[in-house]
Amino acid sequence: MTAAGQGAATSSGGQIGRGGDATWSAEAAPQTVRPGERFAARLRANVEKGWYMYALDSPAGQPLLVSLDSLPAGIDTTGTLRQSNPARKYDPNFEADAFFYEEAAEVRAGLHVGEEVKPGTYVVGGSVRYMVCSDQMCMPPTTKPVSMTIEVESGAPRDAYAAVNYGDLVEPGPAASDNYFFGNVC
């Protein structure tokens, strides 16, 4: 999953400085799956107070970029990303409307465990690239690694995991369709 943006320079002359950030966590949901089942990669961000982070489909700023490109053999992505419902307001740094998150955000990606995957512990890895801004300035885009562990157990696929659980998260708008990447890099 990858979302790219327009850079850290601001059209209104806002300066890039030191300050805000976001912390990320990642987990598989559920954490134990069987061959033939689907699960969600849940990526959660906590944004520092006084700052905001752009959503996957923000038309201004540096949209969130998610890449799950370190996938074990037999584990593949399915569908699109889903995100927390972002706020929308005018961003003085880019003199345009933007979609963003204050305080917290969640993104989920769907993954499928192939029938050929043997029982064991596997790590799914990738990265997030994001930018945080305040009403006065923006930090340069930052890339951080993310990873999660899943346990594959033997057994027949369960109906409860035939589809990915995205909860109440929403699909990004059409502008984000080129902004995510699922891959299988060995």
Rosetta blueprint (number, residue, H / E / L):
1 M L
2 T L
3 A L
4 A L
5 G L
6 Q L
7 G L
8 A L
9 A L
10 T L
11 S L
12 S L
13 G L
14 G L
15 Q E
16 I E
17 G L
18 R L
19 G L
20 G L
21 D L
22 A E
23 T E
24 W E
25 S E
26 A E
27 E E
28 A E
29 A E
30 P L
31 Q L
32 T E
33 V E
34 R L
35 P L
36 G L
37 E L
38 R E
39 F E
40 A E
41 A E
42 R E
43 L E
44 R E
45 A E
46 N E
47 V E
48 E L
49 K L
50 G L
51 W L
52 Y E
53 M E
54 Y E
55 A L
56 L L
57 D L
58 S L
59 P L
60 A L
61 G L
62 Q L
63 P L
64 L L
65 L E
66 V E
67 S E
68 L E
69 D E
70 S E
71 L L
72 P L
73 A L
74 G L
75 I E
76 D E
77 T E
78 T E
79 G E
80 T E
81 L E
82 R E
83 Q E
84 S L
85 N L
86 P L
87 A E
88 R E
89 K E
90 Y E
91 D E
92 P L
93 N L
94 F L
95 E L
96 A E
97 D E
98 A E
99 F E
100 F E
101 Y E
102 E E
103 E L
104 A E
105 A E
106 E E
107 V E
108 R E
109 A E
110 G E
111 L E
112 H E
113 V E
114 G L
115 E L
116 E L
117 V L
118 K L
119 P L
120 G E
121 T E
122 Y E
123 V E
124 V E
125 G E
126 G E
127 S E
128 V E
129 R E
130 Y E
131 M L
132 V E
133 C E
134 S L
135 D L
136 Q L
137 M E
138 C E
139 M L
140 P L
141 P L
142 T E
143 T E
144 K E
145 P E
146 V E
147 S E
148 M E
149 T E
150 I E
151 E E
152 V E
153 E L
154 S L
155 G L
156 A L
157 P L
158 R L
159 D H
160 A H
161 Y H
162 A L
163 A L
164 V L
165 N L
166 Y L
167 G L
168 D L
169 L L
170 V E
171 E L
172 P L
173 G L
174 P H
175 A H
176 A H
177 S L
178 D L
179 N L
180 Y E
181 F E
182 F E
183 G L
184 N L
185 V L
186 C L
